[in-house]
């Protein structure tokens, strides 16, 4: 499951793009604001929970922020090269993720109204 911020246009848009790439249907989007997320991320403070995206694997492992990129990419068709890069350069991956997270509002604004119309959770219903 890919946990994302439902209140962020860029987060909605990027999660939808990831689900479009996931032609095998390995992922499901779940909003961070949902009750399901509270159950999946038990013990994680709300502030930390909302600070980044999270990937919860089938066996219950939780990966957050830049650490989620490699395991996420491995679930996607032809994602192995991206996963290998993320694993080879973990600090750069984390810094890149943090830059995107800090600038997600302006990135969402650049995408325009279309980003806010996207509902990634509907893609898998």
N, C-alpha and C positions, 0 to 999 in steps of 0.2 A: 504494500500500500504506500502510496505517495501522499504525504500529508502536507498541505499547502495552506496559505493564508487566503481565505475566501474574500476578505475585504481589500485585497491588493489586486489591482487590474493587471499589473505585470505578472504576478504570481498565477493568476487565473489563466492568462494567455500562455505563459510558458508551460504550465502543467498541461494545458490542452494540447500544445505542440508535442510534448513528450508522449502523451497518450496516442496521438496520431501516429507517431513513430512506432509505437508498440503494437504492431499489427497482429502479434500473437495473443494479445489480451492478457499479458502477464501482470499488468498493473491495474490498480484501482485508485482513483483519487478520493481522498477524504479530507474535508476541511478541518483545519486546526481548531475551529470554533465548535466542532461537533462533540456530542457525548461519546462517540466512538473513539475519538482521539484521546479523551480523558482516560478511557480504559486502556488504550494502547500504550500511552506514555505515563502510566502510573508512576508516581515518585519523581517526576520531572517538574520542577517549578514552572508555573505559568509563564513567567517572564522568559525563561530559557526555551520553553515550548514555542512561544510566539516569535522567537528571535531568528528562526530559520526553518527551512523545510526539513522533513524527516522521511526516511525510507524505513518501513517496517517489513522485514523479510518474512517469508512463510514460516520460518522456524522461530519468529519472534524477536530477532535481533533488530536493534534500532541504530541507524546511521543518520547523522545530522550534519547540516551545513556542507562544507566541501568534502567531508568524509563519506557523504552519501553518493557522490558522483560515480566512483568506480563500480560499486555494486549495482547502482541503477543502470549504468551503461551496459553492464554485462547481461542485464535482462532484456536489452533492446536488440533488434536485428542489426547486425554489423556494428555493434557498440563496443566490441572488444578493443579496437585501437584507442578509442577515447578512454576506456577503462585503464588500459596500459599506461597512457599518458598521465592520467590522474594519479595512478599508483607510483609512477616514476618521479613525479613532481608534486608530492602532497602539500608542501608549503605554498607553492604557487597556486595550486588548486584551491586551497583554503583562502588565500589572499584574494583570488579572483572571485570566489563566492562571496566573500565579505564585501568587496567593492560593489558587486551587483546588489547585494542585500541593502547596503547603505544608500544606493541610488535607485532603488526599485520604484519609488514614486515618480522620479523624472523619466525613467525608462517607460513606465506605464503611461505617462503623459505623452511621450513621444509616439506611442502606439495609438493613442487617441481613444475615442469612444468605443471602438471595436473591442479593446481589451476588456472593458467592463461588461460587455455583452456575453462573453464566453462563460460557459458553465461546464467545467471539466467533468464534474460528477455525472452529468447527463450522458456523456460519451459512452459510458459502460452500462447504462440502464437497459 
